[in-house]
């Protein structure tokens, strides 16, 4: 969506929502893109905002790096912006060269969602995407809820239903810097652990090659906590992407038993974020293309924040050989749900 005078009335309807818990933790959300704008932790040293965000709503509308946004219909990439379901072939909006990224040119991050605040700790965002939106089949209804618990968890729950069989893979694109969004520390000084035995190698445009590669003896092995910068740009795959922008196949057992699938630790060790999800894979993106992005306290640069996008694998709609567990296909008139939880320990 191009934000012009023609939709000025819509823009005036943008809402900001603040959630807070009994510990003094605060989360700020907006109806533009059902986005997560701030996450303020009440540390002993003072309040710290650990989420990258725009300085105002005008800048939030202008940025194109998905700061905190809900993206869809299909997160990540669809090769050549096309796919087939049965005998039907679909061509969808391309916005990364010939490919479709995060749902196309007018993806959900640019939409103004309807929002209702259930109480001081929970808000629900709703969106109706018409049949044919960005080329995708079926009318899609989506609810995204944010819950801030007294255990310092931010739980994002997704629920959707479509009127025609269609790929759907929703995720959140928040960038985290546990040292603070105003910090000089980058994500490279953070420590990261990911419970994943395999990752997806990609071509230079981020399209998976099809192989599920074992992380053993590679620079993609985060099964033991290590500093993100330790093995950074040490192989051709990272150099093609300017860093990590790759999908990890998460440990099924940890998903099924609701154990953390990843943990991020601040450079000084004073904040830890544990990630739980019901989704089978996660994109690790180290903010490689954050180039002079206007932020709340400073302009963000490459590696100012790291995103953990839980989702179905990129281009999975064109990879049926990966199996049903990894397929984004939603059948008509069925309700689907998933959730991802970010728990902050400090």
C-alpha positions as CSV (number, residue, x, y, z in Angstrom):
1,X,0.0,0.0,0.0
2,X,1.3,3.5,-0.9
3,X,0.3,5.8,1.9
4,X,-1.2,8.9,0.3
5,X,-3.8,11.6,1.0
6,X,-6.3,9.1,-0.4
7,X,-6.2,7.0,2.6
8,X,-5.5,9.7,5.2
9,X,-8.7,8.9,7.0
10,X,-7.6,5.3,7.5
11,X,-4.3,6.5,8.8
12,X,-6.1,8.7,11.4
13,X,-7.7,5.5,12.7
14,X,-4.3,3.9,13.7
15,X,-4.4,2.8,17.3
16,X,-1.6,2.3,19.8
17,X,-2.2,-0.3,22.5
18,X,-0.1,-0.6,25.7
19,X,-0.1,-3.9,27.7
20,X,1.5,-4.1,31.2
21,X,1.9,-6.8,33.8
22,X,2.2,-6.8,37.6
23,X,6.1,-6.7,37.3
24,X,6.1,-3.4,35.4
25,X,6.9,-4.9,32.0
26,X,5.3,-3.0,29.2
27,X,4.5,-3.9,25.5
28,X,3.4,-1.4,22.9
29,X,1.4,-2.5,19.8
30,X,-0.2,-0.8,16.9
31,X,-3.0,-1.6,14.5
32,X,-0.7,-0.8,11.5
33,X,0.4,-4.3,10.6
34,X,-0.7,-5.7,14.0
35,X,2.9,-4.7,14.9
36,X,4.9,-5.0,18.1
37,X,6.6,-1.6,18.7
38,X,8.2,-1.7,22.1
39,X,9.1,-4.2,24.8
40,X,10.2,-2.4,28.0
41,X,11.8,-4.5,30.7
42,X,12.0,-3.1,34.3
43,X,15.6,-4.0,35.0
44,X,17.4,-3.2,38.2
45,X,19.6,-0.8,36.2
46,X,16.4,1.0,34.8
47,X,13.9,0.5,32.0
48,X,15.2,-1.1,28.8
49,X,13.4,-1.3,25.5
50,X,14.6,-4.5,23.8
51,X,12.6,-4.2,20.5
52,X,13.6,-2.1,17.5
53,X,10.8,0.3,16.4
54,X,10.1,3.5,14.6
55,X,10.2,6.9,16.3
56,X,6.6,7.7,15.3
57,X,3.8,6.3,13.2
58,X,4.7,8.4,10.1
59,X,8.1,6.6,10.1
60,X,6.5,3.3,10.9
61,X,4.4,3.7,7.7
62,X,7.4,4.6,5.6
63,X,9.8,1.8,6.7
64,X,10.0,-1.3,4.6
65,X,11.9,-3.8,6.8
66,X,8.9,-5.1,8.7
67,X,9.7,-3.7,12.1
68,X,7.6,-5.7,14.5
69,X,5.0,-6.5,11.9
70,X,2.6,-9.4,11.3
71,X,3.4,-10.7,7.8
72,X,1.4,-12.8,5.4
73,X,-0.5,-14.4,3.8
74,X,2.7,-16.4,3.4
75,X,5.8,-15.4,5.4
76,X,9.2,-15.6,3.6
77,X,9.6,-16.4,0.0
78,X,7.6,-18.1,-2.8
79,X,9.8,-18.9,-5.7
80,X,8.9,-17.0,-8.9
81,X,5.7,-15.8,-7.1
82,X,3.7,-18.8,-8.3
83,X,2.5,-22.2,-7.1
84,X,-0.1,-24.9,-8.0
85,X,-2.8,-26.5,-5.8
86,X,-4.2,-29.5,-7.6
87,X,-5.0,-28.5,-11.2
88,X,-5.1,-24.7,-10.3
89,X,-2.1,-22.6,-11.0
90,X,-1.7,-19.2,-9.2
91,X,0.5,-16.2,-9.9
92,X,0.9,-13.9,-6.9
93,X,2.4,-10.5,-6.2
94,X,6.1,-10.4,-6.6
95,X,8.0,-7.8,-4.5
96,X,11.5,-9.2,-4.3
97,X,12.6,-9.4,-7.9
98,X,10.5,-12.2,-9.5
99,X,9.7,-13.7,-6.1
100,X,7.0,-13.1,-3.5
101,X,8.2,-12.1,-0.1
102,X,6.0,-12.0,3.1
103,X,2.8,-12.0,1.0
104,X,3.5,-9.6,-1.8
105,X,3.6,-5.8,-2.4
106,X,0.6,-5.1,-0.3
107,X,1.2,-7.7,2.4
108,X,-0.4,-7.7,5.9
109,X,2.3,-5.6,7.4
110,X,0.9,-2.5,5.5
111,X,-2.8,-3.1,6.5
112,X,-4.7,-1.4,9.2
113,X,-6.1,-4.1,11.4
114,X,-9.2,-3.9,13.6
115,X,-8.1,-4.1,17.3
116,X,-9.8,-4.8,20.5
117,X,-8.1,-4.7,23.9
118,X,-9.6,-7.4,26.1
119,X,-7.8,-6.2,29.2
120,X,-4.6,-4.5,30.3
121,X,-2.6,-7.6,29.4
122,X,-4.2,-8.8,26.1
123,X,-5.2,-7.4,22.7
124,X,-6.6,-9.0,19.6
125,X,-6.1,-7.8,16.0
126,X,-8.4,-9.0,13.2
127,X,-8.1,-8.7,9.4
128,X,-10.2,-9.9,6.4
129,X,-8.3,-10.6,3.2
130,X,-10.6,-10.9,0.2
131,X,-10.5,-13.7,-2.4
132,X,-7.8,-12.9,-4.9
133,X,-5.9,-10.6,-2.6
134,X,-2.3,-10.4,-4.0
135,X,-3.3,-13.3,-6.2
136,X,-4.0,-15.7,-3.4
137,X,-7.2,-17.8,-3.5
138,X,-10.0,-17.6,-1.0
139,X,-11.3,-15.1,1.5
140,X,-9.0,-15.3,4.6
141,X,-10.0,-14.2,8.1
142,X,-7.2,-13.8,10.6
143,X,-7.0,-13.1,14.3
144,X,-3.7,-12.3,16.0
145,X,-3.6,-12.0,19.8
146,X,-0.9,-10.7,22.0
147,X,-0.9,-11.7,25.7
148,X,1.6,-10.4,28.2
149,X,1.7,-12.7,31.2
150,X,2.9,-12.2,34.7
151,X,5.7,-14.6,33.9
152,X,7.1,-12.0,31.5
153,X,6.0,-13.9,28.4
154,X,4.7,-12.3,25.3
155,X,2.5,-15.0,23.7
156,X,1.4,-14.4,20.1
157,X,-1.5,-16.6,19.0
158,X,-2.6,-16.9,15.4
159,X,-6.0,-18.1,14.2
160,X,-7.2,-18.2,10.6
161,X,-9.8,-19.7,8.2
162,X,-10.0,-19.5,4.4
163,X,-12.9,-20.1,2.0
164,X,-10.7,-21.9,-0.6
165,X,-7.6,-24.1,-0.2
166,X,-4.7,-21.7,0.1
167,X,-1.2,-21.5,1.5
168,X,-1.1,-19.6,4.8
169,X,2.0,-19.0,6.9
170,X,1.8,-16.2,9.4
171,X,4.6,-14.9,11.5
172,X,5.9,-11.9,13.5
173,X,8.9,-9.9,12.3
174,X,10.1,-8.2,15.5
175,X,13.8,-7.4,15.7
176,X,15.3,-7.9,19.2
177,X,18.4,-6.3,20.8
178,X,18.5,-7.5,24.4
179,X,21.2,-4.9,25.2
180,X,18.6,-2.2,24.3
181,X,17.4,-0.7,21.1
182,X,19.5,2.4,22.0
183,X,22.6,0.3,22.6
184,X,25.8,0.4,20.6
185,X,25.9,-3.4,20.9
186,X,24.8,-5.4,17.8
187,X,23.3,-8.8,17.6
188,X,26.8,-10.2,16.9
189,X,27.7,-9.8,20.6
190,X,24.6,-11.7,21.7
191,X,24.7,-15.4,22.5
192,X,22.3,-17.8,20.7
193,X,21.2,-21.3,21.1
194,X,18.8,-23.1,18.6
195,X,17.6,-26.6,19.0
196,X,17.8,-27.6,15.3
197,X,19.8,-30.4,13.6
198,X,19.2,-29.1,10.1
199,X,18.9,-25.9,8.2
200,X,17.9,-25.0,4.6
201,X,20.7,-23.8,2.3
202,X,19.5,-21.2,-0.2
203,X,20.5,-19.5,-3.4
204,X,21.6,-15.9,-3.6
205,X,18.0,-14.8,-3.7
206,X,17.0,-16.7,-0.5
207,X,15.2,-19.5,-2.3
208,X,15.8,-22.9,-0.7
209,X,17.8,-25.4,-2.8
210,X,15.7,-28.3,-1.5
211,X,18.4,-29.9,0.7
212,X,18.0,-30.2,4.5
213,X,21.6,-29.9,5.5
214,X,22.9,-31.2,8.8
215,X,24.3,-28.4,11.0
216,X,27.1,-30.7,12.3
217,X,30.6,-29.3,11.5
218,X,29.0,-26.1,9.9
219,X,28.8,-22.5,11.0
220,X,25.0,-23.0,11.4
221,X,25.4,-25.2,14.5
222,X,23.8,-23.4,17.4
223,X,22.9,-26.5,19.4
224,X,25.4,-25.2,22.0
225,X,25.1,-21.6,22.9
226,X,27.6,-19.4,21.1
227,X,28.2,-15.8,20.2
228,X,26.4,-15.0,17.0
229,X,29.4,-13.2,15.7
230,X,31.8,-16.1,16.3
231,X,31.3,-17.8,13.0
232,X,29.8,-14.9,11.2
233,X,30.3,-14.6,7.4
234,X,32.7,-17.5,7.5
235,X,31.1,-19.4,4.6
236,X,29.8,-18.6,1.2
237,X,26.1,-19.1,2.2
238,X,26.3,-16.4,4.8
239,X,28.3,-14.1,2.5
240,X,25.5,-14.4,-0.2
241,X,23.0,-13.2,2.4
242,X,25.3,-10.7,4.2
243,X,24.8,-12.8,7.4
244,X,22.3,-15.3,8.7
245,X,18.9,-15.3,6.8
246,X,18.2,-19.0,6.9
247,X,15.6,-21.4,8.1
248,X,16.2,-23.9,10.9
249,X,14.2,-27.1,11.2
250,X,13.3,-27.2,14.8
251,X,13.5,-30.1,17.2
252,X,10.0,-31.8,17.1
253,X,10.3,-33.2,20.6
254,X,10.8,-29.8,22.1
255,X,7.9,-28.4,20.1
256,X,5.6,-31.2,21.2
257,X,6.6,-30.9,24.9
258,X,6.5,-27.1,24.9
259,X,10.2,-26.7,25.6
260,X,12.2,-23.7,24.4
261,X,13.4,-24.1,20.8
262,X,15.8,-21.2,21.0
263,X,17.4,-18.8,23.5
264,X,19.0,-15.4,23.1
265,X,21.2,-13.9,25.8
266,X,22.3,-10.3,26.0
267,X,26.0,-9.5,25.7
268,X,26.3,-8.7,29.4
269,X,24.2,-11.8,30.3
270,X,21.6,-9.7,32.2
271,X,18.6,-10.6,30.0
272,X,17.7,-13.9,28.4
273,X,14.8,-14.5,25.9
274,X,13.5,-18.0,25.5
275,X,11.4,-18.9,22.5
276,X,8.6,-21.5,22.4
277,X,6.5,-22.3,19.4
278,X,4.1,-24.7,17.8
279,X,5.5,-24.0,14.3
280,X,8.0,-26.5,12.7
281,X,10.7,-24.1,11.5
282,X,12.2,-20.7,12.3
283,X,13.9,-18.2,10.1
284,X,17.0,-16.6,11.8
285,X,17.6,-13.1,10.3
286,X,20.4,-11.0,11.7
287,X,19.1,-7.7,10.3
288,X,21.5,-7.8,7.4
289,X,19.7,-5.1,5.4
290,X,18.9,-2.6,8.1
291,X,20.4,0.3,6.3
292,X,19.9,3.7,8.1
293,X,16.4,2.8,9.3
294,X,14.9,5.5,11.5
295,X,14.6,4.1,15.0
296,X,13.3,5.2,18.4
297,X,16.6,6.4,19.7
298,X,19.0,6.2,16.7
299,X,19.2,5.1,13.1
300,X,19.4,1.3,12.9
301,X,22.2,-0.2,10.9
302,X,22.9,-3.7,9.7
303,X,22.9,-6.2,12.7
304,X,21.2,-3.7,15.1
305,X,18.5,-6.4,15.7
306,X,17.8,-10.1,15.2
307,X,14.5,-11.6,14.1
308,X,13.2,-15.1,14.9
309,X,10.4,-15.8,12.4
310,X,8.5,-19.0,13.4
311,X,6.8,-20.3,10.3
312,X,6.5,-23.0,7.7
313,X,9.6,-23.3,5.5
314,X,10.1,-20.8,2.7
315,X,8.7,-22.0,-0.7
316,X,7.2,-25.0,1.0
317,X,4.1,-24.6,-1.1
318,X,6.3,-25.7,-4.0
319,X,8.0,-28.5,-2.0
320,X,5.4,-31.2,-1.3
321,X,8.3,-33.7,-0.8
322,X,9.0,-32.1,2.5
323,X,5.8,-33.6,3.9
324,X,2.5,-32.5,5.4
325,X,4.1,-31.3,8.7
326,X,6.0,-28.6,6.8
327,X,3.2,-27.7,4.3
328,X,1.5,-24.3,4.6
329,X,-1.6,-25.5,2.8
330,X,-4.8,-24.6,4.7
331,X,-8.0,-26.4,3.6
332,X,-11.2,-24.5,3.0
333,X,-13.5,-23.8,6.0
334,X,-11.2,-25.2,8.6
335,X,-9.9,-23.2,11.6
336,X,-6.1,-23.3,12.1
337,X,-4.2,-22.0,15.0
338,X,-0.6,-21.6,16.2
339,X,1.4,-19.7,18.8
340,X,4.8,-18.4,19.6
341,X,6.0,-17.3,23.0
342,X,8.9,-15.0,23.9
343,X,9.7,-15.2,27.5
344,X,12.1,-12.7,29.1
345,X,14.2,-13.6,32.1
346,X,16.0,-10.8,33.9
